[in-house]
Amino acid sequence: MKTTISYKNQLLQINLSQPLDISIPLTNDEENPIAWYQNIPEIKPVEMGDWIGKVSEGKSSTNFNNIFFNPHAHGTHTECLGHITRDFYSINQCLKQFFFTAKVISIIPKEKGEDFVITKDSISGAFDESKEEFPEAIIIRTLPNLESKKHLKYSNTNPPYLLEEAAVFIKEKGIQHLLIDLPSVDREHDEGKLVAHKAFWNLKNINEVNKDARFECTITEMIYVDDSILDGNYMLNLQIASFENDASPSKPVLYEIFHI
């Protein structure tokens, strides 16, 4: 089902019947990806005395689970600048729009010493600035694109990350939403510098946030972009749960765009 929409003075058609989900579901088993030295998420029925909130146990008319997880460590999540500031800022307050023009790009991280990194040139090379405008969101798929990304245990593995120059480039091109299939845009062990996070959000001082910091911009990590999704332009629906927290589990969904 193709639907015609008007978006920023453009008439576009998007196919709502064929959503392309690039999130990783959260499970309570070893199939769940894990980062930042955490254990697997917990999803288990409430127990009160001899009552168990599970229909199959025969003592409840409903399934009634508690869930314990960390949005940064346990799967696809979207975060605001409150992730690294002294003062509290909530993703639920910073992200107020949910549809964006987006481009999927595939990048092979480059070897740099003991690390593999995403450079400014790798990102800029995916765009032809003479023919196209930069989108509101960029979706980075790293290569090789192994299906095992949906189940990896990232702790102490030094995954690839963005160089500061790459994050500065993304900011300077006005891209507001950065999505990537890694647990962080920064190096796993970086002595708390978080240079890519700070550059993307234009944060000059985490203790007293500068007025030109990019409050409305978000970073989404631990996505998975299937090989069936080609590099190119899409409409992104960036869905979050309404947590008053620096980050929320999220469900980014892409839709093909057909220009009229």
C-alpha positions as CSV (number, residue, x, y, z in Angstrom):
1,M,0.0,0.0,0.0
2,K,1.7,3.2,-1.2
3,T,0.7,6.3,0.6
4,T,1.4,9.9,-0.6
5,I,2.6,12.3,2.0
6,S,3.8,15.9,2.0
7,Y,7.1,16.2,3.8
8,K,9.1,19.5,3.9
9,N,7.4,20.7,0.7
10,Q,8.0,17.5,-1.1
11,L,5.4,15.0,-2.3
12,L,6.6,11.5,-1.5
13,Q,5.1,8.0,-1.7
14,I,6.0,5.5,1.0
15,N,5.0,1.9,1.1
16,L,3.5,1.4,4.6
17,S,2.7,-2.2,3.9
18,Q,6.4,-3.1,3.8
19,P,8.2,-1.8,6.9
20,L,11.9,-2.6,7.2
21,D,12.5,-3.1,10.9
22,I,16.2,-2.5,11.8
23,S,15.9,-3.1,15.6
24,I,17.1,-6.1,17.6
25,P,14.4,-7.6,19.8
26,L,15.1,-7.9,23.5
27,T,15.0,-11.5,24.9
28,N,15.9,-13.1,28.2
29,D,18.3,-15.7,26.9
30,E,21.8,-16.0,25.5
31,E,20.6,-15.0,22.1
32,N,20.3,-11.4,23.3
33,P,23.3,-9.1,22.4
34,I,25.1,-7.7,25.5
35,A,27.5,-4.8,26.0
36,W,29.0,-3.0,28.9
37,Y,29.7,-6.0,31.1
38,Q,26.1,-6.7,32.0
39,N,24.2,-10.0,32.4
40,I,21.3,-11.1,30.2
41,P,18.0,-9.2,30.6
42,E,15.4,-10.7,33.0
43,I,11.8,-11.3,31.9
44,K,10.0,-13.3,34.5
45,P,6.5,-13.6,36.1
46,V,5.7,-11.8,39.3
47,E,5.5,-14.0,42.3
48,M,3.5,-13.1,45.4
49,G,3.2,-15.9,47.9
50,D,2.0,-18.9,46.0
51,W,0.6,-16.8,43.2
52,I,2.6,-16.7,39.9
53,G,1.8,-14.3,37.1
54,K,1.9,-16.9,34.4
55,V,-1.2,-18.5,32.8
56,S,0.6,-21.8,32.1
57,E,1.3,-22.2,35.8
58,G,-2.5,-22.5,36.4
59,K,-2.6,-19.8,39.1
60,S,-3.2,-16.7,37.1
61,S,-5.7,-15.5,34.5
62,T,-3.0,-13.2,33.0
63,N,0.7,-13.2,32.1
64,F,2.2,-10.6,34.4
65,N,6.0,-10.2,33.9
66,N,8.6,-8.0,35.5
67,I,11.4,-6.9,33.1
68,F,14.9,-5.9,34.1
69,F,17.2,-4.6,31.5
70,N,19.7,-1.8,30.6
71,P,18.8,0.1,27.4
72,H,22.5,0.8,26.6
73,A,23.6,-2.8,27.1
74,H,20.8,-5.0,25.9
75,G,19.8,-4.1,22.4
76,T,18.6,-1.3,20.1
77,H,18.3,2.0,21.9
78,T,18.1,5.7,21.2
79,E,19.8,8.2,23.5
80,C,19.9,12.0,23.8
81,L,22.7,14.2,25.1
82,G,21.6,13.5,28.6
83,H,23.6,10.3,28.3
84,I,26.8,12.2,29.1
85,T,25.7,15.4,30.8
86,R,25.8,16.2,34.5
87,D,22.3,17.6,34.4
88,F,19.3,15.4,33.6
89,Y,17.9,15.4,30.1
90,S,15.3,12.9,28.9
91,I,15.1,11.2,25.5
92,N,11.3,11.5,25.9
93,Q,11.6,15.3,26.0
94,C,14.3,15.7,23.4
95,L,12.8,13.6,20.7
96,K,9.5,15.1,19.7
97,Q,9.3,14.2,16.0
98,F,9.4,10.7,14.7
99,F,9.6,10.7,10.9
100,F,12.8,11.7,9.1
101,T,14.5,11.4,5.7
102,A,17.3,8.9,6.0
103,K,20.1,7.3,4.1
104,V,21.6,3.9,4.6
105,I,25.3,3.6,3.9
106,S,27.6,0.6,4.2
107,I,31.2,1.1,5.5
108,I,34.2,-1.1,6.0
109,P,35.9,0.1,9.2
110,K,39.6,0.9,8.6
111,E,42.4,-0.5,10.7
112,K,44.2,2.0,12.9
113,G,46.7,0.4,15.3
114,E,44.8,-2.1,17.4
115,D,41.4,-0.6,16.4
116,F,39.0,-0.5,13.5
117,V,37.5,2.9,12.9
118,I,35.0,4.8,10.8
119,T,36.6,7.9,9.2
120,K,35.2,11.1,7.9
121,D,36.3,10.1,4.4
122,S,34.4,6.8,4.7
123,I,31.1,8.7,5.4
124,S,31.6,11.6,3.0
125,G,32.4,9.1,0.2
126,A,28.9,7.7,0.5
127,F,27.4,11.0,-0.6
128,D,27.5,13.0,-3.8
129,E,27.3,16.5,-2.5
130,S,26.9,17.9,-6.0
131,K,23.7,16.0,-6.6
132,E,22.0,15.3,-3.2
133,E,21.1,17.0,0.0
134,F,22.1,15.5,3.3
135,P,19.2,13.7,5.0
136,E,18.0,14.2,8.5
137,A,19.2,10.8,9.6
138,I,22.1,8.6,8.7
139,I,22.1,4.8,9.1
140,I,25.6,3.2,9.2
141,R,25.9,-0.5,8.4
142,T,29.4,-1.9,9.1
143,L,30.9,-4.6,6.9
144,P,31.1,-7.5,7.0
145,N,27.4,-7.5,8.0
146,L,27.3,-10.8,9.9
147,E,24.0,-12.0,11.2
148,S,25.7,-12.8,14.5
149,K,25.6,-9.0,15.3
150,K,22.1,-9.7,16.7
151,H,23.6,-12.0,19.3
152,L,27.1,-10.7,20.0
153,K,28.7,-10.3,23.4
154,Y,30.5,-7.1,23.0
155,S,32.1,-6.6,26.4
156,N,35.9,-6.3,26.2
157,T,36.1,-6.9,22.5
158,N,37.0,-3.4,21.4
159,P,34.4,-3.0,18.6
160,P,34.9,-0.5,15.8
161,Y,33.9,3.1,16.5
162,L,33.7,6.6,14.9
163,L,36.6,8.9,14.8
164,E,35.9,12.4,16.2
165,E,36.4,13.8,12.7
166,A,33.5,11.6,11.4
167,A,31.2,12.8,14.1
168,V,32.1,16.4,13.4
169,F,31.4,15.9,9.7
170,I,28.0,14.4,10.5
171,K,27.2,17.4,12.7
172,E,28.4,20.0,10.2
173,K,26.2,18.5,7.5
174,G,23.1,19.0,9.7
175,I,22.4,15.3,10.2
176,Q,20.2,15.2,13.3
177,H,20.0,11.4,13.9
178,L,22.8,8.9,13.8
179,L,22.0,5.2,13.8
180,I,24.7,2.5,13.8
181,D,25.0,-1.2,14.3
182,L,27.7,-1.0,17.0
183,P,27.3,-0.8,20.8
184,S,28.8,2.7,20.8
185,V,30.0,5.5,18.5
186,D,33.0,5.8,20.8
187,R,35.8,3.4,21.7
188,E,35.0,0.9,24.4
189,H,37.9,1.9,26.6
190,D,38.5,5.6,26.0
191,E,39.1,7.0,29.5
192,G,35.7,8.6,29.5
193,K,36.6,11.0,26.7
194,L,33.5,10.2,24.5
195,V,34.8,12.4,21.8
196,A,32.3,11.2,19.1
197,H,29.3,11.6,21.4
198,K,30.4,15.1,22.3
199,A,31.2,16.2,18.7
200,F,27.9,14.9,17.4
201,W,25.9,16.7,20.1
202,N,28.2,19.8,19.9
203,L,28.8,19.5,23.6
204,K,31.6,21.8,24.8
205,N,31.0,21.4,28.5
206,I,29.1,18.5,30.0
207,N,28.9,20.3,33.4
208,E,27.1,23.4,32.0
209,V,25.6,22.6,28.7
210,N,26.2,25.2,26.0
211,K,23.2,26.9,24.4
212,D,24.1,25.6,20.9
213,A,24.3,22.0,22.0
214,R,22.1,19.8,19.8
215,F,19.3,18.9,22.2
216,E,17.0,17.6,19.5
217,C,19.5,15.2,18.0
218,T,19.8,11.5,18.9
219,I,22.2,8.5,18.6
220,T,20.7,5.1,18.1
221,E,23.1,2.1,18.7
222,M,23.0,-1.7,18.3
223,I,20.7,-1.8,15.2
224,Y,20.9,-4.5,12.6
225,V,20.4,-3.6,8.9
226,D,19.7,-6.8,6.9
227,D,21.5,-7.3,3.6
228,S,18.2,-7.2,1.9
229,I,18.0,-3.5,2.7
230,L,20.0,-1.7,0.0
231,D,22.1,1.4,0.5
232,G,20.0,4.4,-0.4
233,N,17.3,6.8,0.7
234,Y,14.4,5.9,3.0
235,M,11.8,7.4,5.3
236,L,12.7,6.6,8.9
237,N,10.2,6.2,11.7
238,L,12.2,6.4,15.0
239,Q,10.0,4.9,17.7
240,I,10.9,5.0,21.4
241,A,9.1,4.0,24.6
242,S,8.1,6.9,26.8
243,F,10.8,6.6,29.4
244,E,11.9,9.7,31.2
245,N,15.5,8.6,30.9
246,D,18.6,9.5,28.9
247,A,17.9,6.5,26.7
248,S,15.0,4.3,25.7
249,P,14.8,0.9,23.9
250,S,13.8,1.8,20.4
251,K,12.3,0.4,17.2
252,P,13.7,2.3,14.1
253,V,11.7,1.3,11.0
254,L,12.5,2.2,7.4
255,Y,10.1,2.7,4.5
256,E,11.0,2.9,0.8
257,I,10.5,6.3,-0.8
258,F,9.0,6.8,-4.2
259,H,9.4,10.3,-5.5
260,I,6.4,11.8,-7.4
